[in-house]
Amino acid sequence: QVQLVESGGGLVQAGGSLRLSCAASGRTVSRYAMGWFRQAPGKEREPVAAISWSGGSTYYADSMEGRFTISRDNAKNTLYLQMNSLKPEDTALYYCARATTSWGPSGEYDYWGQGTQVTVSS
């Protein structure tokens, strides 16, 4: 079993920054790709970013490219999402997840965290 716990969310003004963390416990996630997703009220969950197990390859959704940076520290079994230039439309519950046989926006993810709320005020 793998437990994923997100943290770092909060209330920030437009243009501000937040850094989300996703700490994994139980079994290691260092050999798995990981991803960040988000879900806003009344909307479907959408992919935000993903990263290969080594950190050498990354994916970003178009609207996050250039503003968000995904990274990982396999020694700490932790995934990060640095979010800059935040906009009100970035308001959502942000989740991290572990990929299985495929990753990226259409990959398969088997373990999910409970999410951390990000609210961006205008």
N, C-alpha and C positions, 0 to 999 in steps of 0.2 A: 504494500500500500504506500501511496505517496500523499502527503498532505502539503498543500500549497496555501500560503498565507500572504495576502497582499497588504501593503501599508504605504503610507505617504500621501494619500489623498487629502483633500481639504478644500477650503474655499479660497479662491484667488481672483484677483482682478484681471480683466482682459489685458493681455500683454505680459502677464506674469509667467512664472515657471513653477513646476513641481517635478519632483523625482519620485517615481513609484518604485517600490521594491516588491519582490515575490520570493519569499523564503520557502525552500522545500525541505521537508523532513520525511523521515521514514526511509525510503529507498532513494538512492542518488538519482539526480536528473542530468548529471554531467554528460551522459552519453546520448542524450535526447535533444532534439530541437525543441524550442519553446516558443510560445506566442503570447501576445497581448491582444485582448479583444475588449470591446466596450458595448454597452447597451444604454441608450437614452430612453427616457419614459415614452412609451407609445411607439417605440421603434424596434426593429429587429437587431439582434446582436450583430456586430460587424467586426471584421479583423482590423487591427491597428498596425501591428508590426510582428515580425517573427525573426528568429535567429537560429542558425544551425548549431549543432552541438558544440562545435569548436569556436563558434563566434565568427567564423570566416565569411559567412554569407548571411545577408539580411534581406528582409522584405519590409516595405512600408506601403501602406495605403496611400493613394495619390494625395489626399488632403492632409496627410501627416508628413509627407516627404519634405525634408528640409527644416522641419520644426521639432520633430521627435527623433530620439536616438535610443535604440534598443541595445543593451549590452548584457553581459553575464560574467559572473565570477564563479567558475566551476569549483574552485577550492572552497568557496563559501556556500555552494549549492544555492546561489541566489541570482535572480534575474532582475534587470532594471529597465526602467523606461524614463528617460529624461524628456520632459515636455517643456518646450519654450514657446514664446509668442502665443500663449493660449488664447482661445476665442470662446465666446459664449456657447457656440455650437459644439465645443469639445466637452461640454457638461454631460456626464454619463457615469455609469458604474463600470469600472475597469477591472477586467479579470485577466489572470494569467492561466496558462494551460500548458500541459506537456504533450508534445506531438508523439505519434506512434510511428507508423510506416511512412508517412508523408507529412510535410509541413507546408507553411505558407498559408495564403488566404483560403485555400480549398483543402488544406490538409486535414488529417484525422487527429483529434486530440482526445485523450482518455481521462486525464485528471485535470480538474478545474478548482481554482480557489473560490472563495466566497465573494470576492470583489472589494474594491475600495472606491468610495464616492469621490468624484472630482466635480466641483462646481465652479464655474467661471462666471463672474459677474461683469456686466457691461459698464 
